[in-house]
Amino acid sequence: MRTSGSALHSFARFASNRGDRHIKAETAIEWAAGAERPAQRDFRLRLVILFARHLRAEDARNELPAGGVFGGGHFRRPVPFIFSAGQVAAIVDAAARIEGQGSFRPLMFSTLFGLLACTGMRVSEALHLRMEDVTRDGLVIRETKFRKSRLVPLHLSASRALEIYLARRGRMLGDAVFLAGDGRRLVYSCVRRNSVRLLAAIGLGRVPPGTPRPRIHCLRHTFAVRSLEACSGDRSRVGTHQVSLATYLGHVDLEGTYWYQQSTPILMAAIADRAEQIHRGHP
């Protein structure tokens, strides 16, 4: 409800500034039209329509805006940007040079982005890690999006990088693994703000029209795709891999994992090769 609530507060301020005492269809449409993308405009207007239905039950002076003004299109997931290994390395390197040299911030952000890239964790999962969640067997992710807990084993290189960071973190106040300057848990808005700066620093701040926009969440997509690329072409092993990947990413079913798999030249070449073998009669 957080997104809807924030949007309705925005509408209320907009309407109040116009002097409205009740919902007016014209005001609702004008407010919704201020969104950047058509899907956002439609989402905004549908929120006000739902809100207006409730208010009209007690006061008919609240107008009910017409639906479909902005097309009423279905929500479309943004196409993810799949980072190359070089781009991931560039993000981690740029994070290590973030402002605050001589402080703890560069090491923290480089460790955070490196961990997101090599585990495919959700950003929220990384930010909610506590010191007791770092174990010899891996990271314990507790009751996340689907109220599931899981163990995320780490590659030796990731474990070593995390150990270096934790040694520098020392006994700073606060139980969270990733801390802000005031000792409290690092928040998503801070991570997103710094990720935008880092992407701009490595030349990914602006992309050509029609190209997927790089976002911090795309590291999760990249992990899923690259791990499939590295999987054997044996179909039975691919099926086992998908089940393991779904478990590792914390999905309740394979359908959730399929959203993270995108076409890449390596995967398409493997599919074409397999199709050719089938065409030639190979089992």
Helices and strands as residue ranges (DSSP letters): H 2-17, H 25-32, H 38-56, H 85-95, H 105-119, H 123-127, G 131-133, E 134-135, E 138-141, E 150-152, H 156-169, H 188-201, H 218-229, H 235-249, H 254-258, H 265-279
